[in-house]
Amino acid sequence: MELAGLLDRFLASLDRENRRIFMRRYWYLSPVKEIAADFGLSESKVKTALYRMRNRLKELLEKEGVGTLHIMQTAQGTDVNGGRTPDFLIYVNQDEYCVRETEQGYVIEPLLKAENLPPCLMEISWQGDMSVKDALAQQAEALAETMLSVGGPAILRNDLSGVDALLTDGAQISGYDADVYGDVSICSIDYRVDDDQNPGSAMISVRHRVNIEGGEYDYLSIEMVYGEGGWKAARAGIEP
């Protein structure tokens, strides 16, 4: 059975109050304190109910071979009583990732963290005092800082002068035939390593596109090797 069907089956198995509590917490992201006040319950009772329901869902998903999932859904400016459909839904495999709450929202990160590499994580936060344009600019700046550590800007600028310390001897680096760095939108930066505990090599993937109307996203793939206390690029290129 597909995941959506399993979730429907799980919700249908709950009594009305527990179903409403579950939806308020994990569909609308209402704070436990607010849920407790609305239902006339103590916060500890709400937390206990949520804990038991999560375990029931976990057992159902594992029984059906889906895996262990964390459910999180959020919507900007949702009116709980208005019934607006949330903006996005994220399913997180808790066998490989953990989700923790922060004052601003949530952070999703791997359970196994590679040493000597920047943290690989997803941050989800509410920034009601910031415009979408400013928020995107802030994130682009943060991604650009990460790019600096792997020589990404030099590749997109088509100018490798000054980054010799970031390259291995005989590194094979190719990019665009022109300086496109000022016209590039970076969507995400991801990496995978050969060993979670003592990585010796890593593949970094920078999803981006040159700001052309209707342009497709491409990937700047950078193969890194670790040695002499630092990471260096051995190969890089643009892939569709």
N, CA, C and O of each residue as an XYZ file, in Angstrom:
960
protein
N       0.850     -1.198      0.000
C       0.000      0.000      0.000
C       0.884      1.247      0.000
O       1.893      1.300      0.703
N       0.497      2.249     -0.794
C       1.300      3.461     -0.860
C       1.208      4.237      0.443
O       0.289      4.032      1.237
N       2.168      5.130      0.657
C       2.289      5.847      1.922
C       1.036      6.650      2.260
O       0.583      6.643      3.405
N       0.473      7.344      1.266
C      -0.720      8.158      1.522
C      -1.861      7.294      2.048
O      -2.600      7.705      2.943
N      -2.001      6.095      1.486
C      -3.058      5.190      1.936
C      -2.828      4.714      3.362
O      -3.776      4.572      4.134
N      -1.558      4.466      3.715
C      -1.236      4.044      5.078
C      -1.529      5.152      6.079
O      -2.033      4.889      7.171
N      -1.214      6.388      5.710
C      -1.497      7.511      6.604
C      -2.996      7.686      6.798
O      -3.456      7.951      7.909
N      -3.760      7.538      5.717
C      -5.221      7.627      5.835
C      -5.748      6.536      6.753
O      -6.632      6.776      7.575
N      -5.205      5.348      6.608
C      -5.642      4.219      7.446
C      -5.310      4.465      8.905
O      -6.109      4.168      9.793
N      -4.115      5.014      9.150
C      -3.714      5.316     10.518
C      -4.631      6.368     11.133
O      -5.098      6.191     12.259
N      -4.896      7.453     10.419
C      -5.753      8.518     10.944
C      -7.167      8.010     11.217
O      -7.801      8.407     12.194
N      -7.648      7.138     10.353
C      -8.996      6.588     10.533
C      -9.090      5.698     11.763
O     -10.177      5.496     12.305
N      -7.949      5.165     12.207
C      -7.957      4.271     13.372
C      -7.983      5.041     14.696
O      -8.221      4.456     15.753
N      -7.738      6.355     14.635
C      -7.712      7.172     15.854
C      -9.111      7.654     16.210
O      -9.958      7.834     15.335
N      -9.348      7.863     17.523
C     -10.610      8.483     17.890
C     -10.561      9.961     17.509
O      -9.497     10.484     17.175
N     -11.710     10.633     17.558
C     -11.812     11.991     17.031
C     -10.843     12.959     17.713
O     -10.195     13.766     17.046
N     -10.745     12.877     19.050
C      -9.878     13.816     19.756
C      -8.413     13.598     19.406
O      -7.692     14.553     19.118
N      -7.973     12.344     19.430
C      -6.575     12.069     19.113
C      -6.247     12.423     17.664
O      -5.153     12.907     17.371
N      -7.189     12.183     16.767
C      -6.953     12.542     15.369
C      -6.773     14.050     15.212
O      -5.910     14.509     14.464
N      -7.597     14.812     15.927
C      -7.490     16.274     15.858
C      -6.180     16.758     16.483
O      -5.548     17.681     15.969
N      -5.773     16.131     17.596
C      -4.503     16.495     18.235
C      -3.330     16.194     17.301
O      -2.420     17.009     17.151
N      -3.362     15.020     16.680
C      -2.291     14.620     15.763
C      -2.203     15.591     14.587
O      -1.109     16.015     14.213
N      -3.335     15.939     14.012
C      -3.356     16.851     12.873
C      -2.888     18.248     13.274
O      -2.149     18.895     12.532
N      -3.310     18.705     14.431
C      -2.908     20.036     14.881
C      -1.384     20.115     15.048
O      -0.762     21.119     14.700
N      -0.801     19.048     15.581
C       0.642     19.082     15.847
C       1.467     18.869     14.589
O       2.433     19.596     14.356
N       1.101     17.879     13.766
C       1.966     17.496     12.665
C       1.494     17.984     11.294
O       2.242     17.913     10.319
N       0.282     18.469     11.218
C      -0.211     19.028      9.953
C      -0.111     20.550      9.989
O       0.329     21.177      9.025
N      -0.529     21.141     11.125
C      -0.517     22.593     11.239
C       0.634     23.135     12.091
O       0.809     24.347     12.218
N       1.427     22.203     12.680
C       2.574     22.591     13.500
C       2.193     23.493     14.668
O       2.955     24.391     15.026
N       1.048     23.271     15.254
C       0.642     24.044     16.429
C       1.505     23.641     17.620
O       1.781     22.454     17.793
N       1.938     24.592     18.444
C       2.729     24.258     19.633
C       1.922     23.391     20.601
O       0.696     23.487     20.662
N       2.623     22.548     21.351
C       1.959     21.669     22.324
C       1.169     22.499     23.330
O       0.056     22.129     23.702
N       1.734     23.608     23.767
C       1.060     24.470     24.740
C      -0.277     24.969     24.207
O      -1.266     25.008     24.939
N      -0.307     25.346     22.945
C      -1.543     25.840     22.327
C      -2.577     24.730     22.191
O      -3.764     24.945     22.434
N      -2.119     23.540     21.799
C      -3.032     22.394     21.666
C      -3.645     22.051     23.017
O      -4.850     21.823     23.120
N      -2.812     22.015     24.049
C      -3.289     21.692     25.390
C      -4.364     22.671     25.839
O      -5.379     22.264     26.405
N      -4.148     23.963     25.590
C      -5.122     24.983     25.997
C      -6.427     24.822     25.242
O      -7.499     24.943     25.835
N      -6.361     24.551     23.946
C      -7.567     24.431     23.121
C      -8.398     23.199     23.474
O      -9.622     23.214     23.350
N      -7.725     22.134     23.915
C      -8.443     20.892     24.217
C      -8.700     20.725     25.713
O      -9.296     19.734     26.134
N      -8.255     21.688     26.512
C      -8.468     21.598     27.947
C      -7.683     20.473     28.587
O      -8.155     19.839     29.531
N      -6.470     20.220     28.072
C      -5.627     19.147     28.588
C      -4.324     19.725     29.118
O      -3.965     20.862     28.812
N      -3.624     18.932     29.912
C      -2.303     19.354     30.363
C      -1.305     19.112     29.233
O      -1.531     18.269     28.364
N      -0.197     19.858     29.253
C       0.816     19.682     28.214
C       1.399     18.272     28.258
O       1.675     17.679     27.216
N       1.585     17.741     29.452
C       2.150     16.393     29.578
C       1.226     15.347     28.960
O       1.690     14.379     28.358
N      -0.094     15.548     29.112
C      -1.036     14.592     28.523
C      -1.002     14.658     27.004
O      -1.092     13.626     26.339
N      -0.874     15.856     26.447
C      -0.775     16.002     24.993
C       0.498     15.338     24.484
O       0.474     14.635     23.474
N       1.619     15.561     25.187
C       2.885     14.964     24.783
C       2.817     13.443     24.833
O       3.341     12.761     23.953
N       2.167     12.915     25.872
C       2.031     11.461     25.988
C       1.193     10.900     24.857
O       1.535      9.869     24.276
N       0.086     11.582     24.539
C      -0.785     11.136     23.448
C      -0.036     11.142     22.118
O      -0.162     10.207     21.328
N       0.738     12.188     21.872
C       1.497     12.287     20.625
C       2.562     11.196     20.547
O       2.794     10.616     19.486
N       3.197     10.929     21.664
C       4.228      9.889     21.714
C       3.627      8.533     21.367
O       4.200      7.782     20.578
N       2.479      8.221     21.950
C       1.832      6.936     21.683
C       1.376      6.839     20.236
O       1.483      5.779     19.618
N       0.870      7.939     19.695
C       0.411      7.910     18.303
C       1.582      7.755     17.341
O       1.473      7.041     16.345
N       2.690      8.410     17.626
C       3.872      8.252     16.774
C       4.354      6.809     16.765
O       4.745      6.283     15.723
N       4.322      6.170     17.938
C       4.740      4.775     18.010
C       3.794      3.870     17.229
O       4.234      2.931     16.565
N       2.486      4.156     17.310
C       1.524      3.365     16.541
C       1.772      3.510     15.048
O       1.722      2.530     14.305
N       2.040      4.736     14.612
C       2.309      4.968     13.195
C       3.609      4.287     12.785
O       3.695      3.693     11.710
N       4.612      4.375     13.639
C       5.894      3.732     13.353
C       5.710      2.234     13.161
O       6.254      1.654     12.221
N       4.940      1.603     14.052
C       4.704      0.159     13.956
C       3.981     -0.191     12.660
O       4.300     -1.193     12.020
N       3.007      0.632     12.271
C       2.257      0.376     11.042
C       3.170      0.479      9.822
O       3.138     -0.384      8.945
N       3.979      1.532      9.768
C       4.852      1.740      8.617
C       5.910      0.649      8.511
O       6.215      0.183      7.413
N       6.469      0.242      9.643
C       7.475     -0.813      9.616
C       6.864     -2.150      9.224
O       7.487     -2.945      8.520
N       5.636     -2.393      9.684
C       4.944     -3.636      9.338
C       4.701     -3.720      7.838
O       4.787     -4.798      7.248
N       4.395     -2.576      7.220
C       4.107     -2.542      5.790
C       5.369     -2.350      4.949
O       5.295     -2.247      3.725
N       6.540     -2.303      5.619
C       7.801     -2.206      4.890
C       8.138     -0.826      4.379
O       8.971     -0.690      3.482
N       7.512      0.207      4.927
C       7.778      1.566      4.467
C       9.025      2.143      5.124
O       9.747      2.919      4.497
N       9.293      1.774      6.389
C      10.417      2.337      7.113
C       9.944      3.262      8.217
O       8.744      3.471      8.397
N      10.891      3.810      8.950
C      10.565      4.710     10.041
C      10.601      6.146      9.541
O      11.635      6.610      9.061
N       9.495      6.843      9.648
C       9.402      8.185      9.087
C       9.034      9.209     10.137
O       8.284      8.925     11.071
N       9.570     10.401      9.970
C       9.148     11.553     10.763
C       8.257     12.389      9.853
O       8.625     12.666      8.711
N       7.103     12.789     10.340
C       6.160     13.538      9.521
C       6.214     15.003      9.908
O       6.113     15.351     11.084
N       6.369     15.840      8.929
C       6.412     17.265      9.207
C       5.762     18.003      8.048
O       6.065     17.729      6.887
N       4.887     18.918      8.350
C       4.233     19.710      7.321
C       4.065     21.131      7.831
O       3.781     21.343      9.010
N       4.235     22.084      6.963
C       4.141     23.469      7.394
C       3.514     24.326      6.313
O       3.563     23.990      5.130
N       2.928     25.428      6.726
C       2.331     26.367      5.786
C       2.496     27.765      6.336
O       2.246     28.011      7.516
N       2.914     28.678      5.485
C       3.108     30.054      5.911
C       1.762     30.739      6.067
O       0.982     30.801      5.117
N       1.483     31.258      7.266
C       0.259     32.009      7.495
C      -1.002     31.180      7.521
O      -2.088     31.706      7.278
N      -0.886     29.881      7.814
C      -2.073     29.025      7.828
C      -3.000     29.370      8.980
O      -2.552     29.536     10.115
N      -4.263     29.475      8.698
C      -5.280     29.621      9.724
C      -5.800     28.228     10.040
O      -6.439     27.592      9.201
N      -5.527     27.755     11.251
C      -5.900     26.383     11.604
C      -7.375     26.127     11.375
O      -7.748     25.056     10.896
N      -8.216     27.085     11.707
C      -9.649     26.892     11.551
C     -10.123     27.131     10.118
O     -11.260     26.813      9.770
N      -9.242     27.692      9.297
C      -9.638     27.999      7.926
C      -9.475     26.839      6.973
O     -10.027     26.851      5.872
N      -8.721     25.834      7.386
C      -8.594     24.639      6.580
C      -7.726     24.794      5.342
O      -7.854     23.994      4.415
N      -6.845     25.793      5.287
C      -5.989     25.960      4.136
C      -5.012     24.799      4.033
O      -4.492     24.328      5.044
N      -4.765     24.341      2.818
C      -3.830     23.247      2.609
C      -2.404     23.724      2.827
O      -2.000     24.716      2.221
N      -1.626     23.053      3.674
C      -0.242     23.464      3.919
C       0.581     23.475      2.642
O       0.240     22.821      1.657
N       1.679     24.238      2.679
C       2.473     24.471      1.489
C       3.335     23.281      1.082
O       3.510     23.040     -0.112
N       3.870     22.538      2.027
C       4.671     21.385      1.649
C       4.699     20.354      2.769
O       4.438     20.660      3.933
N       5.019     19.136      2.386
C       5.053     18.005      3.315
C       6.394     17.301      3.156
O       6.829     17.036      2.035
N       7.040     17.001      4.259
C       8.347     16.348      4.224
C       8.273     15.048      5.018
O       7.832     15.035      6.167
N       8.707     13.963      4.398
C       8.843     12.689      5.085
C      10.331     12.429      5.279
O      11.101     12.477      4.320
N      10.739     12.156      6.509
C      12.144     11.971      6.827
C      12.375     10.555      7.334
O      11.723     10.119      8.283
N      13.294      9.840      6.709
C      13.637      8.489      7.139
C      14.482      8.576      8.405
O      15.647      8.972      8.353
N      13.897      8.206      9.538
C      14.599      8.338     10.813
C      15.647      7.259     11.038
O      16.350      7.279     12.047
N      15.758      6.303     10.094
C      16.864      5.351     10.186
C      18.173      6.031      9.781
O      19.250      5.565     10.154
N      18.091      7.123      9.026
C      19.284      7.789      8.533
C      19.380      9.259      8.964
O      20.472      9.827      8.982
N      18.244      9.875      9.312
C      18.242     11.301      9.630
C      17.508     11.558     10.947
O      16.685     10.755     11.385
N      17.826     12.691     11.562
C      17.106     13.114     12.761
C      16.537     14.509     12.516
O      17.078     15.283     11.726
N      15.456     14.812     13.193
C      14.808     16.111     13.083
C      14.777     16.731     14.473
O      14.296     16.113     15.424
N      15.284     17.933     14.588
C      15.241     18.619     15.885
C      14.625     20.002     15.710
O      14.784     20.655     14.678
N      13.924     20.421     16.744
C      13.279     21.722     16.717
C      14.234     22.793     17.220
O      15.028     22.549     18.128
N      14.155     23.960     16.639
C      14.902     25.120     17.090
C      13.900     26.234     17.382
O      12.700     26.066     17.161
N      14.383     27.353     17.871
C      13.485     28.468     18.139
C      12.848     28.993     16.847
O      11.737     29.522     16.867
N      13.560     28.841     15.728
C      13.056     29.361     14.459
C      12.275     28.333     13.651
O      11.499     28.714     12.775
N      12.458     27.031     13.919
C      11.773     26.028     13.120
C      12.339     24.645     13.340
O      12.292     24.118     14.452
N      12.878     24.048     12.279
C      13.379     22.680     12.336
C      14.719     22.566     11.622
O      15.043     23.359     10.738
N      15.487     21.565     12.027
C      16.731     21.214     11.348
C      16.708     19.713     11.097
O      16.440     18.931     12.010
N      16.988     19.309      9.860
C      17.080     17.899      9.488
C      18.527     17.612      9.148
O      19.112     18.295      8.307
N      19.121     16.600      9.796
C      20.527     16.302      9.557
C      20.776     14.795      9.665
O      20.003     14.089     10.313
N      21.841     14.298      9.041
C      22.141     12.866      9.083
C      22.505     12.404     10.488
O      23.068     13.164     11.277
N      22.178     11.152     10.792
C      22.586     10.583     12.070
C      24.101     10.377     12.091
O      24.753     10.585     13.114
N      24.652      9.962     10.938
C      26.095      9.789     10.819
C      26.666     11.022     10.141
O      26.281     11.345      9.018
N      27.568     11.704     10.799
C      28.146     12.940     10.267
C      29.600     12.693      9.874
O      30.402     12.202     10.668
N      29.912     13.039      8.652
C      31.278     12.875      8.168
C      32.200     13.908      8.798
O      31.850     15.082      8.923
N      33.381     13.453      9.190
C      34.347     14.372      9.774
C      35.050     15.168      8.672
O      35.133     14.727      7.526
N      35.547     16.335      9.038
C      36.348     17.173      8.144
C      35.569     17.710      6.955
O      36.169     18.126      5.964
N      34.254     17.709      7.033
C      33.426     18.269      5.965
C      32.406     19.220      6.577
O      32.024     19.049      7.735
N      31.956     20.228      5.813
C      30.912     21.115      6.334
C      29.671     20.300      6.668
O      29.428     19.271      6.037
N      28.876     20.737      7.647
C      27.664     19.994      7.995
C      26.688     19.938      6.830
O      26.480     20.932      6.135
N      26.101     18.784      6.623
C      25.093     18.610      5.573
C      23.736     18.555      6.266
O      23.421     17.571      6.934
N      22.938     19.593      6.114
C      21.661     19.638      6.828
C      20.663     20.518      6.086
O      21.021     21.277      5.185
N      19.412     20.395      6.486
C      18.353     21.240      5.953
C      17.747     22.034      7.109
O      17.362     21.464      8.130
N      17.667     23.338      6.942
C      17.063     24.204      7.940
C      15.731     24.724      7.410
O      15.645     25.216      6.285
N      14.699     24.608      8.236
C      13.374     25.123      7.881
C      12.969     26.107      8.964
O      12.824     25.733     10.127
N      12.787     27.352      8.587
C      12.523     28.365      9.604
C      11.435     29.318      9.147
O      11.187     29.495      7.954
N      10.794     29.925     10.136
C       9.778     30.936      9.879
C      10.434     32.308      9.970
O      11.019     32.651     10.997
N      10.340     33.095      8.899
C      10.955     34.409      8.859
C       9.896     35.427      8.428
O       9.976     36.023      7.353
N       8.919     35.602      9.287
C       7.798     36.471      8.961
C       8.169     37.932      8.829
O       7.437     38.708      8.215
N       9.321     38.321      9.412
C       9.733     39.725      9.337
C      10.644     39.993      8.144
O      11.249     41.061      8.051
N      10.743     39.029      7.233
C      11.637     39.172      6.089
C      10.886     38.844      4.804
O      10.104     37.894      4.762
N      11.120     39.619      3.773
C      10.474     39.363      2.492
C      11.088     38.122      1.854
O      12.199     37.724      2.201
N      10.362     37.515      0.923
C      10.875     36.332      0.229
C      12.168     36.675     -0.504
O      13.108     35.880     -0.509
N      12.219     37.846     -1.119
C      13.412     38.266     -1.850
C      14.622     38.345     -0.928
O      15.706     37.875     -1.272
N      14.429     38.948      0.257
C      15.540     39.081      1.202
C      15.960     37.719      1.759
O      17.146     37.464      1.966
N      14.977     36.851      1.998
C      15.284     35.514      2.514
C      16.102     34.718      1.502
O      17.054     34.030      1.871
N      15.726     34.812      0.219
C      16.469     34.109     -0.825
C      17.889     34.650     -0.933
O      18.841     33.891     -1.110
N      18.021     35.976     -0.824
C      19.351     36.584     -0.893
C      20.215     36.115      0.264
O      21.405     35.856      0.087
N      19.619     36.004      1.459
C      20.356     35.549      2.637
C      20.841     34.117      2.455
O      21.986     33.796      2.772
N      19.960     33.255      1.940
C      20.343     31.863      1.730
C      21.393     31.731      0.637
O      22.303     30.907      0.739
N      21.267     32.544     -0.411
C      22.256     32.511     -1.494
C      23.635     32.893     -0.969
O      24.645     32.320     -1.379
N      23.669     33.859     -0.064
C      24.934     34.288      0.536
C      25.552     33.170      1.366
O      26.763     32.953      1.336
N      24.692     32.456      2.118
C      25.185     31.344      2.937
C      25.729     30.216      2.063
O      26.763     29.627      2.373
N      25.022     29.918      0.961
C      25.486     28.874      0.051
C      26.796     29.279     -0.620
O      27.683     28.454     -0.839
N      26.895     30.564     -0.940
C      28.124     31.053     -1.572
C      29.317     30.873     -0.648
O      30.414     30.561     -1.110
N      29.112     31.067      0.671
C      30.190     30.877      1.635
C      30.652     29.426      1.628
O      31.847     29.142      1.703
N      29.677     28.501      1.537
C      30.026     27.082      1.461
C      30.782     26.790      0.178
O      31.730     26.004      0.176
N      30.363     27.423     -0.920
C      31.027     27.215     -2.205
C      32.488     27.634     -2.162
O      33.332     27.028     -2.822
N      32.789     28.671     -1.386
C      34.164     29.161     -1.329
C      35.124     28.075     -0.871
O      36.259     28.009     -1.343
N      34.669     27.211      0.058
C      35.543     26.198      0.635
C      35.907     25.102     -0.353
O      36.848     24.347     -0.109
N      35.181     24.995     -1.468
C      35.466     23.951     -2.457
C      35.827     24.548     -3.816
O      35.919     23.818     -4.802
N      36.031     25.861     -3.881
C      36.457     26.481     -5.122
C      35.365     26.661     -6.140
O      35.660     26.936     -7.303
N      34.098     26.514     -5.749
C      32.987     26.627     -6.690
C      32.940     27.942     -7.451
O      32.776     27.923     -8.670
N      33.079     29.097     -6.776
C      33.020     30.369     -7.496
C      34.057     30.473     -8.602
O      33.768     31.012     -9.671
N      35.276     29.958     -8.359
C      36.331     30.027     -9.371
C      35.934     29.252    -10.622
O      36.214     29.680    -11.742
N      35.280     28.113    -10.426
C      34.858     27.307    -11.568
C      33.770     28.026    -12.357
O      33.807     28.049    -13.587
N      32.807     28.610    -11.661
C      31.720     29.307    -12.341
C      32.191     30.617    -12.960
O      31.572     31.127    -13.893
N      33.289     31.159    -12.437
C      33.849     32.380    -13.032
C      34.781     32.060    -14.202
O      35.240     32.953    -14.913
N      35.051     30.749    -14.385
C      35.965     30.326    -15.446
C      37.359     30.921    -15.225
O      38.048     31.295    -16.174
N      37.754     30.997    -13.959
C      39.044     31.582    -13.607
C      39.583     30.863    -12.375
O      39.110     31.083    -11.260
N      40.586     29.993    -12.588
C      41.136     29.192    -11.499
C      42.362     29.824    -10.861
O      43.004     29.206    -10.011
N      42.693     31.035    -11.254
C      43.850     31.701    -10.667
C      43.579     31.976     -9.184
O      42.507     32.458     -8.819
N      44.538     31.672     -8.362
C      44.408     31.942     -6.938
C      43.801     30.817     -6.132
O      43.635     30.954     -4.920
N      43.456     29.685     -6.779
C      42.855     28.574     -6.019
C      43.707     27.310     -6.117
O      43.201     26.206     -5.920
N      44.987     27.464     -6.418
C      45.865     26.300     -6.553
C      45.865     25.433     -5.293
O      45.981     24.210     -5.373
N      45.734     26.073     -4.135
C      45.771     25.332     -2.868
C      44.564     24.423     -2.707
O      44.574     23.513     -1.878
N      43.522     24.666     -3.497
C      42.310     23.858     -3.405
C      42.268     22.750     -4.455
O      41.289     22.006     -4.527
N      43.325     22.629     -5.277
C      43.339     21.654     -6.368
C      44.455     20.639     -6.166
O      45.525     20.969     -5.656
N      44.191     19.393     -6.576
C      45.241     18.377     -6.559
C      46.148     18.582     -7.772
O      45.785     19.285     -8.715
N      47.315     17.973     -7.740
C      48.188     18.002     -8.916
C      47.492     17.262    -10.058
O      47.031     16.134     -9.885
N      47.419     17.895    -11.209
C      46.776     17.267    -12.359
C      45.258     17.274    -12.297
O      44.609     16.498    -12.999
N      44.682     18.133    -11.473
C      43.212     18.201    -11.362
C      42.579     18.524    -12.714
O      43.080     19.362    -13.464
N      41.475     17.847    -13.009
C      40.756     18.071    -14.264
C      39.509     18.890    -13.955
O      38.515     18.374    -13.445
N      39.588     20.178    -14.275
C      38.513     21.095    -13.936
C      37.946     21.723    -15.204
O      38.688     22.268    -16.021
N      36.631     21.644    -15.361
C      35.974     22.298    -16.493
C      34.650     22.878    -16.022
O      34.019     22.352    -15.105
N      34.238     23.961    -16.656
C      32.981     24.607    -16.290
C      32.346     25.233    -17.502
O      32.334     24.640    -18.581
N      31.816     26.427    -17.334
C      31.275     27.156    -18.472
C      32.424     27.861    -19.200
O      33.496     28.065    -18.630
N      32.193     28.225    -20.440
C      33.231     28.895    -21.222
C      33.285     30.390    -20.952
O      34.045     31.111    -21.599
N      32.489     30.860    -20.005
C      32.457     32.282    -19.684
C      32.215     32.449    -18.190
O      31.896     31.485    -17.494
N      32.368     33.666    -17.706
C      32.103     33.985    -16.306
C      30.596     34.125    -16.113
O      29.997     35.110    -16.546
N      29.985     33.133    -15.458
C      28.529     33.153    -15.248
C      28.184     33.286    -13.773
O      27.009     33.239    -13.409
N      29.196     33.451    -12.912
C      28.958     33.423    -11.473
C      27.920     34.450    -11.018
O      27.094     34.162    -10.152
N      27.965     35.649    -11.607
C      27.021     36.687    -11.206
C      25.605     36.431    -11.652
O      24.676     37.083    -11.176
N      25.423     35.482    -12.570
C      24.090     35.183    -13.107
C      23.557     33.835    -12.643
O      22.543     33.355    -13.149
N      24.248     33.221    -11.675
C      23.872     31.881    -11.248
C      23.020     31.913     -9.982
O      23.315     32.649     -9.041
N      21.963     31.109     -9.972
C      21.157     30.887     -8.769
C      21.490     29.498     -8.246
O      21.340     28.509     -8.963
N      21.944     29.419     -6.993
C      22.295     28.137     -6.386
C      21.093     27.617     -5.610
O      20.589     28.285     -4.707
N      20.647     26.441     -5.964
C      19.472     25.849     -5.318
C      19.867     25.036     -4.088
O      19.227     25.144     -3.041
N      20.908     24.229     -4.206
C      21.305     23.378     -3.083
C      22.733     22.893     -3.276
O      23.264     22.888     -4.386
N      23.338     22.486     -2.169
C      24.663     21.877     -2.192
C      24.585     20.589     -1.380
O      24.186     20.606     -0.215
N      24.962     19.487     -1.992
C      24.897     18.192     -1.318
C      26.226     17.466     -1.529
O      26.983     17.788     -2.445
N      26.495     16.485     -0.672
C      27.699     15.696     -0.878
C      27.509     14.284     -0.333
O      26.665     14.037      0.529
N      28.300     13.387     -0.849
C      28.362     12.021     -0.304
C      29.830     11.640     -0.183
O      30.668     12.072     -0.974
N      30.123     10.828      0.816
C      31.510     10.464      1.103
C      31.691      8.959      0.988
O      30.723      8.200      1.011
N      32.957      8.536      0.863
C      33.237      7.109      0.739
C      33.189      6.395      2.081
O      32.986      5.182      2.127
N      33.375      7.134      3.179
C      33.348      6.544      4.511
C      32.801      7.579      5.480
O      33.324      8.691      5.559
N      31.748      7.224      6.222
C      31.106      8.189      7.102
C      31.998      8.643      8.251
O      31.886      9.779      8.711
N      32.883      7.765      8.718
C      33.699      8.089      9.877
C      35.047      8.691      9.504
O      35.485      9.664     10.117
N      35.703      8.120      8.507
C      37.016      8.615      8.088
C      37.032      8.782      6.569
O      37.650      7.985      5.864
N      36.365      9.798      6.072
C      36.261      9.970      4.618
C      37.592     10.313      3.977
O      38.370     11.111      4.500
N      37.838      9.689      2.826
C      39.037      9.995      2.069
C      38.711     10.686      0.762
O      39.568     11.329      0.155
N      37.440     10.545      0.323
C      37.006     11.223     -0.895
C      35.540     11.584     -0.749
O      34.812     10.987      0.044
N      35.126     12.559     -1.518
C      33.733     13.020     -1.458
C      33.315     13.550     -2.818
O      34.144     14.053     -3.577
N      32.042     13.438     -3.120
C      31.492     14.003     -4.341
C      30.500     15.091     -3.944
O      29.501     14.819     -3.278
N      30.778     16.308     -4.351
C      29.915     17.446     -4.037
C      29.089     17.788     -5.265
O      29.607     17.839     -6.380
N      27.807     18.019     -5.052
C      26.893     18.345     -6.152
C      26.221     19.683     -5.862
O      25.517     19.829     -4.863
N      26.444     20.657     -6.741
C      25.866     21.992     -6.588
C      24.762     22.157     -7.642
O      25.043     22.317     -8.830
N      23.522     22.117     -7.191
C      22.394     22.285     -8.122
C      22.187     23.784     -8.359
O      22.036     24.553     -7.410
N      22.181     24.185     -9.609
C      22.125     25.609     -9.920
C      21.553     25.806    -11.325
O      21.336     24.851    -12.070
N      21.322     27.041    -11.651
C      21.000     27.374    -13.034
C      21.415     28.811    -13.301
O      21.393     29.670    -12.419
N      21.789     29.036    -14.536
C      22.086     30.388    -14.972
C      20.751     31.088    -15.151
O      19.825     30.520    -15.731
N      20.644     32.308    -14.663
C      19.348     33.002    -14.623
C      18.818     33.360    -15.998
O      18.873     34.511    -16.429
N      18.312     32.356    -16.666
C      17.653     32.540    -17.950
C      16.210     32.115    -17.774
O      15.935     31.089    -17.150
N      15.286     32.890    -18.315
C      13.861     32.585    -18.168
C      13.583     31.170    -18.652
O      13.855     30.827    -19.802
N      13.034     30.348    -17.748
C      12.697     28.978    -18.123
C      13.886     28.042    -18.204
O      13.755     26.916    -18.683
N      15.059     28.493    -17.737
C      16.253     27.669    -17.827
C      16.179     26.440    -16.938
O      15.542     26.457    -15.885
N      16.839     25.369    -17.374
C      16.863     24.129    -16.611
C      17.964     24.180    -15.560
O      18.946     24.907    -15.711
N      17.792     23.403    -14.493
C      18.828     23.294    -13.476
C      19.921     22.333    -13.957
O      19.634     21.304    -14.569
N      21.158     22.683    -13.675
C      22.296     21.817    -13.944
C      23.025     21.542    -12.632
O      22.681     22.095    -11.586
N      24.031     20.684    -12.705
C      24.791     20.323    -11.515
C      26.272     20.566    -11.755
O      26.831     20.126    -12.760
N      26.896     21.266    -10.831
C      28.348     21.373    -10.807
C      28.833     20.262     -9.881
O      28.668     20.339     -8.664
N      29.430     19.234    -10.466
C      29.901     18.092     -9.682
C      31.398     18.247     -9.422
O      32.179     18.458    -10.350
N      31.788     18.140     -8.159
C      33.189     18.313     -7.761
C      33.631     17.088     -6.970
O      33.074     16.786     -5.915
N      34.627     16.392     -7.483
C      35.192     15.238     -6.774
C      36.341     15.725     -5.905
O      37.313     16.291     -6.406
N      36.224     15.501     -4.591
C      37.219     15.977     -3.635
C      37.969     14.796     -3.024
O      37.408     13.713     -2.852
N      39.236     15.014     -2.701
C      40.034     14.013     -1.980
C      40.638     14.681     -0.756
O      40.952     15.872     -0.773
N      40.796     13.901      0.307
C      41.310     14.447      1.565
C      42.733     13.984      1.785
O      43.053     12.807      1.621
N      43.580     14.923      2.157
C      44.972     14.585      2.446
C      45.715     15.796      2.956
O      45.384     16.932      2.619
N      46.726     15.544      3.775
C      47.554     16.606      4.341
C      46.709     17.646      5.077
O      46.977     18.846      5.021
N      45.677     17.147      5.772
C      44.876     18.024      6.619
C      43.842     18.873      5.915
O      43.274     19.781      6.522
N      43.583     18.598      4.644
C      42.585     19.413      3.952
C      41.998     18.712      2.736
O      42.494     17.676      2.292
N      40.926     19.303      2.207
C      40.251     18.770      1.032
C      40.689     19.523     -0.212
O      40.847     20.743     -0.195
N      40.884     18.765     -1.305
C      41.240     19.366     -2.583
C      40.393     18.761     -3.696
O      39.979     17.604     -3.627
N      40.147     19.567     -4.718
C      39.343     19.109     -5.851
C      40.234     18.378     -6.847
O      41.284     18.879     -7.250
N      39.795     17.184     -7.237
C      40.537     16.397     -8.223
C      39.881     16.475     -9.600
O      40.543     16.346    -10.630
N      38.575     16.687     -9.594
C      37.843     16.752    -10.864
C      36.592     17.569    -10.658
O      35.988     17.526     -9.586
N      36.189     18.321    -11.685
C      34.959     19.096    -11.615
C      34.420     19.320    -13.007
O      35.175     19.439    -13.972
N      33.086     19.379    -13.102
C      32.470     19.595    -14.400
C      30.984     19.872    -14.263
O      30.399     19.640    -13.206
N      30.379     20.364    -15.319
C      28.956     20.673    -15.360
C      28.205     19.483    -15.933
O      28.571     18.967    -16.989
N      27.154     19.041    -15.243
C      26.350     17.905    -15.700
C      24.877     18.309    -15.701
O      24.447     19.074    -14.838
N      24.095     17.800    -16.663
C      22.658     18.120    -16.706
C      21.908     17.394    -15.601
O      20.692     17.541    -15.481
